[in-house]
Amino acid sequence: MPSVSADLEMAGDVMPEAPSSVGGADTVLPEGLSVRVRVPASSANLGPGFDCLAIALGVYDELTVETTASGIQIDAVGEGAADIPRDERHLVARAVRRGLEYGGASARGLALRCVNAIPHSRGLGSSAAAAVSGFAAASGLLAAAGVRAPFTDAELVQLAGEFEGHPDNAAASVLGGAVVTWTDSPLEANPDGVVATGDVYLARRLEVHPDIRATVFVPETESSTSHTRGLLPDSVPRTDAVFNLSRSALTVVALTTAPECLVDATVDRLHQPYRAPSMPQTAELVAALRKRGYAAMVSGAGPSVLILGALPVTDDVVALAHGIGFATWPVDVAQGVEISW
């Protein structure tokens, strides 16, 4: 029975007061429809692939949505549950509403049950997972009501990418495995034929080599993506840009066919050095792990750390991480979002 990644991170400004019908389109869904979604965490960048590479990780949020007579009801437990809004501002609720609208439907009311395991503000794609879970739930409700076929993967990537402003984490949560993502303007080629009013967000899945395992080191401290993004310079030396291009290409090779290249592939000059002063423990752990031969990198915007590869994580590494405030989570490379109704 699938469940959903209900990353319940509050995102954006307060929404206006909800109309009497949640959503707003031609077909009003009947009461009593129910859908369950399960969505994985993700880690973006993977070292050099800033805003274009990501991988799905086996930590899952779960969501159940039911159509009701009126209003928005939100029940949340787990990560971040104490801090999220319980009204229309809730990120998952906003995504469900937008998904129904996209599908040409609305609901008089919605009841959401969110069970959250993905840590918030740790660089593990919690807000992207929340958006994916909401759109996936809308897809299931529309299909259950016979309004339309479930959203395609390309539609889910587009809709969640619009919420996020970039598609890397969202695409990993939708497609699973590792992903390469890119953005086109509406006037450029759109191989997936998705409908977009602004940027077109696209992705392709990579089948990760079976020898590759993932370990995440998660601190108690949080980090703001908008803050860490603001630390990045507007321009970088050409040599650094070329360096990252070559390492990003090598990362794709390493992930799919040559895991022995992961340590070399995951070196970065584009974002991690500029963010390091704001996350000294993260930088310290990455350096210590790489010195021991691990392909270690900052997970997304941090402060979590990710290692990929076949090298086992030893007890002394776990102790090292614990000593500077990081819990060690061995995780699988995950499959994509699951929906059932």
C-alpha positions as CSV (number, residue, x, y, z in Angstrom):
1,M,0.0,0.0,0.0
2,P,1.8,3.1,-1.1
3,S,2.1,6.1,1.0
4,V,3.4,9.5,0.3
5,S,6.2,11.7,1.1
6,A,4.5,14.4,2.9
7,D,7.4,16.7,3.3
8,L,5.4,19.4,5.1
9,E,7.7,22.3,4.8
10,M,5.9,25.6,4.9
11,A,6.7,27.3,1.6
12,G,5.9,30.8,0.4
13,D,3.6,33.5,1.5
14,V,0.2,33.1,3.2
15,M,-2.4,32.0,0.7
16,P,-5.6,34.0,0.3
17,E,-8.7,32.7,2.1
18,A,-9.9,29.5,0.5
19,P,-13.0,29.6,-1.7
20,S,-15.9,27.3,-0.8
21,S,-14.6,24.7,-3.3
22,V,-11.0,23.6,-2.8
23,G,-9.2,23.8,-6.2
24,G,-11.3,25.5,-8.7
25,A,-12.2,24.0,-12.1
26,D,-15.0,22.4,-14.1
27,T,-15.5,18.9,-12.4
28,V,-16.2,18.7,-8.7
29,L,-14.9,15.4,-7.3
30,P,-17.3,13.4,-5.2
31,E,-16.8,13.0,-1.4
32,G,-15.1,9.8,-0.1
33,L,-12.4,9.4,-2.8
34,S,-9.1,8.4,-1.2
35,V,-5.5,8.1,-2.4
36,R,-2.2,7.1,-0.8
37,V,1.2,8.2,-1.8
38,R,4.8,7.3,-0.8
39,V,7.6,9.5,-2.0
40,P,11.4,9.2,-1.4
41,A,13.9,11.8,-0.2
42,S,16.6,13.0,-2.6
43,S,20.0,14.5,-2.7
44,A,20.9,17.0,-5.4
45,N,24.1,18.2,-7.1
46,L,26.1,15.0,-6.2
47,G,29.2,17.1,-6.0
48,P,29.8,18.8,-9.4
49,G,26.3,18.5,-10.9
50,F,24.9,21.8,-9.5
51,D,21.1,22.0,-10.1
52,C,21.2,19.2,-12.7
53,L,22.1,15.9,-11.0
54,A,20.2,14.2,-8.1
55,I,19.5,10.8,-6.6
56,A,16.5,9.3,-4.8
57,L,17.2,8.0,-1.3
58,G,15.3,5.4,0.7
59,V,13.8,7.7,3.4
60,Y,10.0,8.1,2.7
61,D,7.2,10.5,3.6
62,E,3.7,9.1,3.3
63,L,0.4,10.9,2.5
64,T,-3.2,9.9,2.5
65,V,-5.7,12.4,1.0
66,E,-9.5,12.0,1.1
67,T,-12.1,14.2,-0.5
68,T,-14.6,15.6,2.0
69,A,-17.7,17.9,2.2
70,S,-15.8,21.1,2.9
71,G,-12.6,22.8,4.1
72,I,-9.1,21.6,4.6
73,Q,-8.1,19.2,7.4
74,I,-4.5,18.4,8.0
75,D,-3.1,15.8,10.4
76,A,0.7,15.5,10.5
77,V,3.1,13.5,12.5
78,G,6.9,13.0,12.3
79,E,9.5,15.3,11.0
80,G,8.6,19.0,11.1
81,A,5.0,18.3,12.2
82,A,5.1,20.8,15.0
83,D,6.1,23.7,12.7
84,I,3.8,23.3,9.6
85,P,0.6,25.2,9.0
86,R,-2.7,23.4,9.2
87,D,-4.5,25.4,6.6
88,E,-4.3,26.3,2.9
89,R,-0.7,27.5,3.3
90,H,0.4,24.0,3.8
91,L,2.7,23.0,0.9
92,V,1.2,19.6,0.3
93,A,-2.3,21.1,0.3
94,R,-1.3,23.7,-2.1
95,A,0.2,21.1,-4.5
96,V,-3.0,19.0,-4.3
97,R,-5.1,22.0,-5.1
98,R,-2.9,23.0,-8.0
99,G,-2.8,19.4,-9.3
100,L,-6.6,19.2,-9.3
101,E,-6.8,22.5,-11.1
102,Y,-4.3,21.4,-13.7
103,G,-6.5,18.2,-14.2
104,G,-9.7,20.3,-14.7
105,A,-11.3,19.5,-11.3
106,S,-11.8,20.7,-7.8
107,A,-12.9,19.2,-4.4
108,R,-15.3,20.7,-1.9
109,G,-13.0,19.7,0.9
110,L,-9.8,17.7,1.5
111,A,-8.5,15.7,4.5
112,L,-4.7,15.1,4.5
113,R,-2.8,12.7,6.8
114,C,0.9,13.2,6.6
115,V,3.5,10.9,8.1
116,N,6.9,12.5,7.6
117,A,10.3,10.8,7.8
118,I,12.4,13.2,5.6
119,P,14.2,15.7,7.8
120,H,13.4,19.4,6.9
121,S,16.0,21.9,5.9
122,R,18.8,19.3,5.8
123,G,19.5,19.1,2.1
124,L,17.4,16.0,1.6
125,G,14.7,17.3,-0.7
126,S,11.9,17.7,1.8
127,S,10.1,20.5,0.0
128,A,10.4,18.8,-3.3
129,A,9.0,15.6,-1.8
130,A,6.1,17.5,-0.4
131,A,5.3,19.0,-3.8
132,V,5.6,15.6,-5.5
133,S,3.4,14.0,-2.9
134,G,0.6,16.6,-3.4
135,F,0.7,16.4,-7.2
136,A,0.8,12.6,-7.0
137,A,-2.2,12.6,-4.7
138,A,-4.1,14.9,-7.1
139,S,-3.2,12.5,-9.9
140,G,-4.7,9.6,-8.0
141,L,-7.9,11.4,-7.1
142,L,-8.5,12.5,-10.7
143,A,-7.9,8.9,-11.9
144,A,-10.1,7.4,-9.2
145,A,-12.9,9.8,-10.2
146,G,-12.5,8.9,-13.9
147,V,-11.7,12.5,-14.8
148,R,-8.5,11.7,-16.6
149,A,-5.6,9.2,-16.7
150,P,-2.9,9.6,-14.0
151,F,-0.3,12.3,-14.6
152,T,2.7,11.2,-16.6
153,D,6.1,11.3,-15.0
154,A,6.9,14.3,-17.2
155,E,3.8,16.1,-15.9
156,L,4.7,15.4,-12.3
157,V,8.3,16.6,-12.9
158,Q,6.9,19.8,-14.5
159,L,4.3,20.6,-11.9
160,A,6.7,19.9,-8.9
161,G,9.5,21.8,-10.7
162,E,7.3,24.8,-11.0
163,F,6.8,24.8,-7.2
164,E,10.5,24.4,-6.6
165,G,11.9,26.6,-9.3
166,H,14.2,23.8,-10.5
167,P,13.6,20.1,-11.2
168,D,16.5,18.2,-9.7
169,N,15.1,17.0,-6.3
170,A,11.6,16.7,-7.6
171,A,12.7,14.6,-10.6
172,A,14.6,12.2,-8.4
173,S,11.5,11.8,-6.1
174,V,9.3,11.2,-9.2
175,L,11.5,8.9,-11.2
176,G,13.7,7.2,-8.6
177,G,17.3,6.2,-9.2
178,A,19.6,9.0,-10.3
179,V,18.5,11.7,-12.6
180,V,19.9,14.2,-15.1
181,T,17.7,17.3,-15.4
182,W,17.6,20.4,-17.5
183,T,15.4,23.5,-18.1
184,D,14.1,24.9,-21.4
185,S,12.2,28.0,-22.2
186,P,8.7,27.6,-23.6
187,L,10.0,28.4,-27.0
188,E,12.7,25.8,-27.0
189,A,12.4,22.1,-27.8
190,N,10.1,20.2,-25.4
191,P,10.7,16.5,-26.1
192,D,8.2,15.4,-23.4
193,G,5.4,17.6,-24.7
194,V,4.5,19.0,-21.2
195,V,2.3,22.0,-20.9
196,A,4.1,24.9,-19.3
197,T,3.3,28.6,-18.9
198,G,6.9,29.4,-17.9
199,D,10.1,27.3,-17.9
200,V,9.9,23.7,-19.1
201,Y,11.5,21.2,-16.6
202,L,12.8,18.0,-18.0
203,A,14.6,14.9,-16.6
204,R,15.9,11.5,-17.5
205,R,16.5,8.6,-15.2
206,L,19.9,6.9,-14.8
207,E,20.0,3.3,-13.7
208,V,22.5,3.3,-10.8
209,H,25.2,0.6,-10.8
210,P,24.1,-2.2,-8.4
211,D,27.3,-2.0,-6.4
212,I,26.6,1.6,-5.3
213,R,25.3,2.1,-1.8
214,A,24.4,5.4,-0.2
215,T,25.0,6.7,3.3
216,V,23.7,10.0,4.6
217,F,25.1,11.8,7.6
218,V,22.4,14.0,9.1
219,P,23.0,16.8,11.7
220,E,20.6,18.3,14.1
221,T,21.3,21.8,12.7
222,E,19.2,23.1,9.8
223,S,20.1,25.2,6.7
224,S,18.2,27.5,4.5
225,T,18.6,26.8,0.7
226,S,17.9,30.4,-0.1
227,H,20.6,31.5,2.3
228,T,23.3,29.1,1.0
229,R,22.3,29.9,-2.6
230,G,23.0,33.5,-1.8
231,L,26.6,32.7,-0.9
232,L,27.4,31.7,-4.4
233,P,29.2,34.1,-6.7
234,D,27.6,35.4,-9.9
235,S,30.6,34.3,-12.0
236,V,33.3,31.7,-11.6
237,P,36.7,31.3,-13.3
238,R,36.5,29.5,-16.6
239,T,38.9,26.8,-15.4
240,D,36.5,26.0,-12.6
241,A,33.5,25.9,-15.0
242,V,35.4,23.5,-17.3
243,F,36.5,21.4,-14.3
244,N,32.9,21.0,-13.1
245,L,31.7,20.2,-16.6
246,S,34.2,17.3,-16.9
247,R,33.4,16.0,-13.4
248,S,29.7,16.1,-14.0
249,A,30.0,14.1,-17.1
250,L,32.3,11.6,-15.2
251,T,29.7,11.4,-12.4
252,V,27.1,10.1,-14.9
253,V,29.6,7.4,-16.0
254,A,30.6,6.6,-12.4
255,L,26.9,6.2,-11.3
256,T,26.0,3.9,-14.2
257,T,29.0,1.9,-15.2
258,A,32.2,2.8,-13.3
259,P,31.6,3.3,-9.6
260,E,35.4,3.1,-9.0
261,C,35.5,6.6,-10.5
262,L,33.1,8.1,-7.9
263,V,35.8,9.7,-5.7
264,D,37.3,11.5,-8.7
265,A,33.9,12.3,-10.2
266,T,32.4,14.0,-7.2
267,V,34.9,16.8,-6.7
268,D,33.3,20.2,-7.0
269,R,34.6,23.8,-7.4
270,L,31.3,25.5,-8.2
271,H,29.3,25.6,-4.9
272,Q,30.7,23.6,-2.0
273,P,33.8,25.8,-1.5
274,Y,31.7,28.9,-1.3
275,R,29.2,27.4,1.2
276,A,31.8,25.8,3.4
277,P,32.4,28.8,5.8
278,S,28.6,28.7,6.7
279,M,28.7,25.0,7.4
280,P,32.1,24.3,9.0
281,Q,31.1,20.9,10.5
282,T,29.8,19.8,7.1
283,A,33.0,20.8,5.4
284,E,35.0,19.1,8.0
285,L,33.2,15.8,7.6
286,V,33.3,15.9,3.8
287,A,37.1,16.5,4.0
288,A,37.6,13.7,6.6
289,L,35.6,11.2,4.6
290,R,37.3,12.0,1.3
291,K,40.7,11.6,3.0
292,R,39.6,8.1,3.9
293,G,38.7,7.3,0.3
294,Y,34.9,7.9,0.3
295,A,33.1,9.7,-2.4
296,A,31.7,12.3,0.0
297,M,29.8,15.4,-0.9
298,V,27.4,18.0,0.6
299,S,23.8,16.8,0.1
300,G,22.0,19.5,-1.8
301,A,22.5,22.8,-0.1
302,G,23.5,21.0,3.1
303,P,24.1,20.6,5.9
304,S,23.8,16.8,5.5
305,V,26.6,14.9,3.9
306,L,26.2,12.0,1.3
307,I,28.6,9.3,0.4
308,L,28.1,7.0,-2.6
309,G,30.0,3.9,-3.5
310,A,30.8,0.3,-2.6
311,L,33.3,1.1,0.3
312,P,31.7,0.0,3.6
313,V,31.2,2.6,6.3
314,T,33.2,1.5,9.3
315,D,32.6,1.9,13.0
316,D,35.4,4.5,13.3
317,V,33.7,6.6,10.5
318,V,30.4,6.4,12.4
319,A,32.1,7.5,15.6
320,L,33.9,10.3,13.7
321,A,30.6,11.6,12.3
322,H,28.9,11.3,15.7
323,G,31.7,13.3,17.3
324,I,30.9,16.3,15.2
325,G,27.2,16.1,15.5
326,F,26.0,13.8,12.6
327,A,23.9,10.7,12.8
328,T,24.7,8.0,10.2
329,W,21.9,6.7,8.0
330,P,22.6,3.8,5.6
331,V,19.9,4.1,2.9
332,D,19.0,2.4,-0.4
333,V,18.9,4.1,-3.7
334,A,15.2,4.5,-4.0
335,Q,12.5,3.9,-6.6
336,G,10.2,6.8,-7.5
337,V,6.9,7.9,-6.1
338,E,4.2,5.3,-5.5
339,I,0.4,6.1,-5.8
340,S,-2.5,3.9,-5.0
341,W,-6.3,4.5,-4.9
